[in-house]
């Protein structure tokens, strides 16, 4: 029983990374209608920025916010430079653009930092929390707190500020927002920046356990995508719950289902997603949408 | 003038085929090896064109299907000692079945979710290969002693024979898919692309059509993959990472995903560009430089030239044709 609880706990703490990626994907999808397949690669880039700052002797409390800011700028830049020019109704073009960004960012990261995995210094020290036979490492606790803080900040931003209100207005209906005098381009870029900031946290939290390398986030990205489908991509709370569920599920499945484990857990995640989507196409929390012909 | 412009594309095609056939007797066996790879990859790109250009479906996992074709052919040659021709058939059949399995849920999902489904397959394929070492040879893969195809006559070297076989298969495949999309099924596809609801209302069975295209496309990709494996004489998991699937997409979009010649242009680009870069730039950086160039070119194509290189050439040619025919009073209407 203790073993099961420990695995469940580990699964949940892995799940926060998926949840953060899924949240980033959801924010971008709602804003620009693009399934950002490059989200994982953007998180890798941000993790490398944090890594470089840490190596230069910066303290973690400075290096991580620095990476978040750099990454947000890159996100806004990508929107202005590339994404804005593609017709948002053309799903094939947008999906292709997603993998284009993936390919490009992967190339840039590999050229600058090389492909050998590096040890990402744990920004939260190295202590272990023990209670009732269960244990949590400093990395897990720190990651949990960091992701929860960023998600809390995002929730406040989206629901309690004018900034968030405008973001949501543009995401929901660009034409109406334009009539109200909102410049859609700037607000969508802000959405990309916010998403990149959340993605950065996913990268920084995942890097110490996965080992920093350009391919580090491929599997977490797939898990994040599974989470958006499971929770419903239109719901920000849904995708976070989806991420935690995927983390829990794959940890338990990987341990108790023979033949699974490691990267193959992606298979399990998507099997569950397909089963859920079969009964509830918009995901657990998503809203059904109707299309007018 | 009109007649010349009318015949020019056909003449160009004829000249291109004559050049393609005479190449093996003009260049070294080493160069032929790279060109054979181009021909095999071109089949993979054609399969993607069929899917993206003609049925409006995306696949981010075509590289995995290509790899499955390669593994299928190598496995039956290595373990069951099937002849090469039969191994190609096996690869085509296996990939058609895989295509049907992916396509059944895939065509219903469409759009983003199809992209998602196929990218998962592309990402999982190498992982599964590593996980089943007894079957796939794990990291070492499967090798054939001294390549898969041998010249049956003394008049041709192995390299020349391989190239010519691939050229014939490629041309026959182009002829086949061209026929396919220019007939009834092609017009039905055009209707589905333009407006799926309209197409359904005039009696086109949209889902069945898309599924059929998915299966045929997978079969073509499998054929290309099997030939590619035979050219190299080996299959290893690291030949088929996610990036390879994306690179095929680059070739399809950059060449022009509604042109068969564009597919060959695309294949030339993705096979030769990394080689050129590795000669020009020392070290590991070159491969990633090529990858970055692919990304930039692909991005530019999506935004500026959605019909790719072939589309640009076609547009330029038609503009030329218009200027040339303007002076002549009675001209045939451009139907393209």
Interface residues (C-beta under 8 A of the other chain):
Chain A: X35 X37 X82 X85 X86 X91 X92 X93 X94 X95 X96 X97 X98 X99 X100 X101 X102 X103 X104 X106 X107 X108 X110 X111 X114 X115 X218 X219 X222 X225 X229 X262 X263 X264 X266 X267 X270 X274 X293
Chain B: X52 X56 X57 X58 X60 X105 X111 X112 X113 X115 X116 X119 X120 X123 X124 X127 X128 X131 X197 X242 X243 X246 X247 X249 X250 X253 X284 X285 X288 X289 X291 X292 X294 X295 X296 X298 X299 X302 X303 X306
